[in-house]
Amino acid sequence: MNDREEYGLLEPEEGEGEDFGDEWEEIDVSDTEADRIARKRDREFAEFRKRLKDADQFKVEQSVFDDATFAAIYKLVQDGYIEAFGGPISTGKEANVYEALGAEDRDVAVKIYRINASNFQQMREYLEGDPRFEGIGSDKKKVVLAWTKKEFANLRRAKAAGVRVPEPIAVERNVLVMELVGLVEDRARRLAEVDVENPETAFEVVREYMRRLHRAGLVHGDLSEYNLIIHDGELVVIDLGQAVTVHHPNAEDFLERDCRNVAAFFTRQGIDVDPADLQAFVTEAEPEP
């Protein structure tokens, strides 16, 4: 296995057109089937909701998960994306992430965003100017739903471009189901938490993934050693909820910040990395076929 394989450098998926990254579908944040289930409140959903609220891992969330959130989980269970819940992987001000069993006994992660997220204004900063979310307004529910669907869309876009990210599986309202990278008892480690054995190769992979994201029309917007993890010899890019399109008015500023963060980390690893050179590499035009 060569160094590039050791760090999991992937190949882009086939079938993307020449304007890869410029064809953005508008993302709908109107009511979903989960909202209709919550309004209907039939006996089966009421029983499911009670069981979930009585479960140990959800008891603390009774005051922050509304009926439509429980309905979204219910819909994902009905559709076969979630078979059973495990314990929480992480809890935060914006979202909780739970380990779960998905289809075909696959381990998945279920990320549940709170509608009353504390970083509502920060979310708007990343959404406003994104062509997929024109006219999102100031409705807190719509902003959080847009953020969840944005993360799902960004993960799909990144995966298609050959960037190793958690595979997106399903999204319903403010609930996102994705590949679980590392089990709870054997969690993947952030780059900040490990001794990087081969920093030169790790840097090559990270900068290549940054370039692939950019060519796919995306800028991560919060890239650092805390949003890069290593699992089973692979470098995985995580937390793409805030990633913006290259058409976003602040995309260049976000990219400059990403480059500074990455350059600073690898400079501490003993590599001379210039942020401006990194940005020039990332934004280099794709050669003509």
C-alpha positions as a printed NumPy array, in Angstrom:
array([[  0.   ,   0.   ,   0.   ],
       [  1.486,   3.371,  -0.956],
       [  1.236,   6.525,   1.157],
       [ -1.637,   7.99 ,  -0.865],
       [ -3.646,   4.773,  -0.417],
       [ -2.81 ,   4.722,   3.297],
       [ -4.54 ,   8.065,   3.768],
       [ -7.53 ,   7.044,   1.693],
       [ -7.228,   9.256,  -1.383],
       [-10.279,   8.378,  -3.462],
       [-11.159,   8.748,  -7.095],
       [-14.063,  11.008,  -8.14 ],
       [-17.255,   9.258,  -9.151],
       [-17.961,   9.054, -12.86 ],
       [-20.808,  10.731, -14.644],
       [-20.378,  14.372, -13.646],
       [-20.676,  16.996, -16.366],
       [-18.265,  19.733, -17.342],
       [-20.111,  22.266, -15.202],
       [-19.657,  20.132, -12.089],
       [-20.499,  22.35 ,  -9.133],
       [-22.48 ,  24.985, -11.005],
       [-25.758,  23.095, -11.318],
       [-27.395,  23.685,  -7.942],
       [-30.902,  22.527,  -7.245],
       [-33.022,  24.751,  -5.062],
       [-33.587,  23.032,  -1.719],
       [-37.176,  22.865,  -0.499],
       [-37.784,  23.693,   3.173],
       [-41.565,  23.459,   3.111],
       [-43.442,  20.998,   5.323],
       [-42.474,  17.351,   4.907],
       [-44.276,  14.11 ,   5.607],
       [-42.939,  14.357,   9.176],
       [-44.857,  17.601,   9.718],
       [-48.023,  15.944,   8.464],
       [-47.49 ,  12.949,  10.76 ],
       [-46.969,  15.268,  13.727],
       [-50.183,  17.143,  12.966],
       [-52.188,  13.961,  12.489],
       [-51.005,  12.454,  15.822],
       [-52.448,   9.018,  15.191],
       [-52.235,   6.257,  17.801],
       [-49.206,   4.509,  16.26 ],
       [-47.137,   7.703,  16.187],
       [-48.268,   8.64 ,  19.718],
       [-47.034,   5.275,  21.007],
       [-43.728,   5.608,  19.129],
       [-43.226,   9.125,  20.5  ],
       [-43.873,   7.944,  24.068],
       [-41.398,   5.046,  23.73 ],
       [-38.741,   7.354,  22.338],
       [-39.256,   9.99 ,  25.031],
       [-39.043,   7.276,  27.707],
       [-35.761,   5.945,  26.314],
       [-32.761,   6.878,  28.457],
       [-30.816,   8.498,  25.62 ],
       [-33.712,  10.847,  24.801],
       [-35.048,  11.814,  28.222],
       [-32.936,  14.953,  28.44 ],
       [-34.22 ,  16.063,  25.027],
       [-37.91 ,  16.199,  25.896],
       [-37.853,  19.97 ,  26.205],
       [-35.954,  20.616,  22.962],
       [-37.229,  18.018,  20.475],
       [-40.651,  19.042,  19.173],
       [-43.324,  16.633,  17.926],
       [-42.243,  17.114,  14.316],
       [-38.689,  16.021,  15.242],
       [-40.042,  12.809,  16.758],
       [-42.208,  12.438,  13.632],
       [-39.119,  12.8  ,  11.431],
       [-37.416,   9.977,  13.352],
       [-40.631,   7.95 ,  13.085],
       [-40.698,   8.455,   9.295],
       [-37.041,   7.378,   8.963],
       [-37.812,   4.26 ,  11.007],
       [-40.836,   3.535,   8.811],
       [-38.709,   3.922,   5.681],
       [-36.127,   1.454,   6.99 ],
       [-33.23 ,   3.868,   7.493],
       [-33.202,   3.376,  11.288],
       [-33.821,   0.019,  12.964],
       [-32.75 ,   0.787,  16.547],
       [-31.018,   3.53 ,  18.524],
       [-27.845,   3.242,  20.547],
       [-26.322,   5.841,  22.801],
       [-25.323,   9.424,  22.079],
       [-22.022,   9.972,  20.285],
       [-21.911,  13.716,  20.924],
       [-24.156,  16.43 ,  22.309],
       [-23.898,  20.077,  21.358],
       [-25.76 ,  23.347,  21.35 ],
       [-26.92 ,  22.873,  17.75 ],
       [-27.321,  19.112,  17.427],
       [-26.974,  15.712,  19.042],
       [-25.493,  12.729,  17.241],
       [-26.578,   9.191,  18.093],
       [-25.271,   5.778,  17.154],
       [-27.97 ,   3.684,  15.502],
       [-28.534,   0.493,  13.571],
       [-29.562,   1.062,   9.991],
       [-30.668,  -1.114,   7.108],
       [-28.91 ,  -4.478,   6.688],
       [-27.428,  -4.226,  10.216],
       [-25.261,  -1.282,   9.183],
       [-24.034,   1.072,  11.897],
       [-25.142,   4.64 ,  11.163],
       [-24.997,   8.043,  12.811],
       [-28.2  ,  10.018,  13.331],
       [-27.67 ,  13.772,  13.659],
       [-30.639,  15.657,  15.105],
       [-30.587,  19.444,  14.862],
       [-32.526,  21.452,  17.402],
       [-35.035,  23.886,  15.961],
       [-34.141,  26.336,  18.743],
       [-30.453,  26.217,  17.85 ],
       [-28.311,  28.722,  19.722],
       [-26.208,  29.605,  16.66 ],
       [-29.204,  30.615,  14.57 ],
       [-27.583,  33.88 ,  13.424],
       [-24.318,  32.108,  12.531],
       [-26.292,  29.617,  10.449],
       [-27.87 ,  32.499,   8.531],
       [-24.403,  33.885,   7.767],
       [-23.562,  30.708,   5.833],
       [-26.992,  30.334,   4.201],
       [-27.509,  33.901,   2.986],
       [-25.871,  34.286,  -0.402],
       [-25.977,  30.56 ,  -1.151],
       [-27.948,  30.247,  -4.424],
       [-29.683,  27.111,  -3.116],
       [-31.361,  29.027,  -0.301],
       [-32.502,  32.298,  -1.798],
       [-35.337,  33.87 ,   0.149],
       [-34.902,  31.688,   3.242],
       [-35.788,  34.674,   5.439],
       [-35.59 ,  34.79 ,   9.237],
       [-37.896,  31.913,  10.125],
       [-35.874,  29.893,  12.652],
       [-37.486,  26.578,  11.71 ],
       [-36.81 ,  27.118,   7.996],
       [-33.196,  28.086,   8.693],
       [-32.529,  24.897,  10.694],
       [-34.32 ,  22.704,   8.139],
       [-32.312,  24.359,   5.361],
       [-29.091,  23.785,   7.305],
       [-29.85 ,  20.067,   7.685],
       [-30.661,  19.627,   3.996],
       [-27.624,  21.706,   3.106],
       [-25.353,  19.349,   5.038],
       [-26.902,  16.352,   3.259],
       [-26.469,  18.021,  -0.158],
       [-22.885,  19.046,   0.64 ],
       [-21.966,  15.499,   1.696],
       [-23.412,  14.091,  -1.531],
       [-21.542,  16.677,  -3.588],
       [-18.252,  16.025,  -1.779],
       [-18.564,  12.237,  -2.068],
       [-19.257,  12.48 ,  -5.803],
       [-16.113,  14.595,  -6.165],
       [-13.955,  11.892,  -4.592],
       [-13.603,  13.447,  -1.154],
       [-13.74 ,  10.955,   1.734],
       [-16.662,  12.1  ,   3.862],
       [-19.29 ,  10.221,   5.892],
       [-21.687,   8.797,   3.302],
       [-25.051,  10.612,   3.445],
       [-27.923,   8.113,   3.669],
       [-31.187,   9.988,   4.293],
       [-32.593,  13.287,   5.504],
       [-36.011,  14.084,   6.922],
       [-36.774,  17.554,   8.216],
       [-34.09 ,  18.287,  10.89 ],
       [-32.749,  14.706,  11.112],
       [-29.779,  13.483,   9.058],
       [-28.736,   9.822,   8.745],
       [-25.189,   9.147,   7.579],
       [-22.392,   6.615,   7.722],
       [-20.954,   6.086,  11.181],
       [-17.197,   6.535,  10.875],
       [-15.843,   4.559,  13.817],
       [-17.946,   3.002,  16.559],
       [-18.551,   4.737,  19.889],
       [-16.136,   2.387,  21.673],
       [-13.569,   2.794,  18.876],
       [-14.223,   6.323,  17.683],
       [-12.226,   7.925,  14.919],
       [ -9.663,  10.445,  16.146],
       [ -9.434,  14.042,  15.047],
       [ -6.19 ,  15.048,  13.388],
       [ -5.581,  17.329,  16.372],
       [ -5.604,  14.307,  18.7  ],
       [ -3.041,  12.07 ,  16.991],
       [  0.656,  12.05 ,  16.208],
       [  0.74 ,  12.363,  12.426],
       [  3.287,   9.784,  11.316],
       [  3.641,  11.085,   7.77 ],
       [  2.616,  14.763,   7.759],
       [  3.864,  15.36 ,   4.195],
       [  1.534,  12.739,   2.749],
       [ -1.327,  13.768,   5.031],
       [ -0.954,  17.342,   3.788],
       [ -0.966,  16.186,   0.153],
       [ -4.262,  14.378,   0.722],
       [ -5.869,  17.276,   2.597],
       [ -4.931,  19.854,  -0.025],
       [ -6.116,  17.532,  -2.811],
       [ -9.468,  17.129,  -1.046],
       [ -9.699,  20.905,  -0.668],
       [ -9.086,  21.279,  -4.416],
       [-11.662,  18.614,  -5.269],
       [-14.221,  20.352,  -3.063],
       [-13.498,  23.646,  -4.805],
       [-13.763,  22.095,  -8.272],
       [-17.074,  20.597,  -7.146],
       [-18.229,  24.12 ,  -6.305],
       [-17.789,  23.948,  -2.529],
       [-15.709,  25.652,   0.158],
       [-15.671,  23.888,   3.537],
       [-15.703,  27.122,   5.523],
       [-14.506,  25.664,   8.843],
       [-11.67 ,  23.345,   7.882],
       [ -9.006,  22.632,  10.485],
       [ -7.41 ,  19.733,  12.322],
       [-10.645,  19.475,  14.317],
       [-12.761,  18.689,  11.239],
       [-10.387,  16.094,   9.809],
       [-10.375,  12.614,  11.311],
       [ -8.331,   9.47 ,  10.789],
       [-10.031,   6.08 ,  10.858],
       [ -8.671,   2.788,   9.544],
       [ -5.851,   4.641,   7.813],
       [ -8.208,   7.028,   6.015],
       [ -8.388,  10.802,   6.275],
       [-12.051,  11.788,   6.483],
       [-13.46 ,  15.316,   6.121],
       [-16.382,  15.942,   8.501],
       [-18.81 ,  18.703,   9.504],
       [-19.86 ,  20.016,   6.102],
       [-23.012,  21.703,   7.347],
       [-21.536,  25.173,   6.94 ],
       [-19.861,  24.5  ,   3.558],
       [-20.903,  27.094,   0.961],
       [-20.879,  27.188,  -2.817],
       [-18.124,  29.055,  -4.627],
       [-20.82 ,  31.576,  -5.614],
       [-21.385,  32.62 ,  -1.997],
       [-20.315,  36.261,  -1.42 ],
       [-18.034,  35.186,   1.448],
       [-16.648,  32.058,  -0.229],
       [-13.202,  33.57 ,  -0.83 ],
       [-12.911,  34.75 ,   2.783],
       [-13.955,  31.309,   4.04 ],
       [-11.409,  29.635,   1.737],
       [ -8.632,  31.953,   2.934],
       [ -9.471,  31.019,   6.528],
       [ -9.453,  27.305,   5.669],
       [ -6.052,  27.667,   4.041],
       [ -4.651,  29.558,   7.035],
       [ -5.92 ,  26.9  ,   9.446],
       [ -4.566,  23.986,   7.421],
       [ -1.236,  25.719,   6.791],
       [ -0.829,  26.558,  10.482],
       [ -1.472,  22.957,  11.543],
       [  0.943,  21.373,   9.099],
       [  3.562,  24.046,   9.777],
       [  3.419,  22.897,  13.412],
       [  4.027,  19.379,  12.076],
       [  7.333,  20.562,  10.6  ],
       [  6.247,  21.301,   7.006],
       [  6.752,  24.755,   5.525],
       [  3.255,  25.519,   4.197],
       [  2.377,  28.952,   2.862],
       [ -1.383,  29.738,   3.016],
       [ -1.248,  31.709,  -0.239],
       [  0.454,  28.827,  -2.062],
       [ -2.129,  26.42 ,  -0.687],
       [ -4.972,  28.637,  -1.879],
       [ -3.392,  28.913,  -5.334],
       [ -3.217,  25.096,  -5.504],
       [ -6.819,  24.694,  -4.363],
       [ -8.18 ,  27.213,  -6.878],
       [ -6.021,  26.158,  -9.816],
       [ -8.158,  25.714, -12.892],
       [ -8.822,  22.155, -13.96 ],
       [ -6.78 ,  21.292, -17.068],
       [ -8.571,  20.912, -20.353],
       [ -9.368,  17.256, -21.161]])
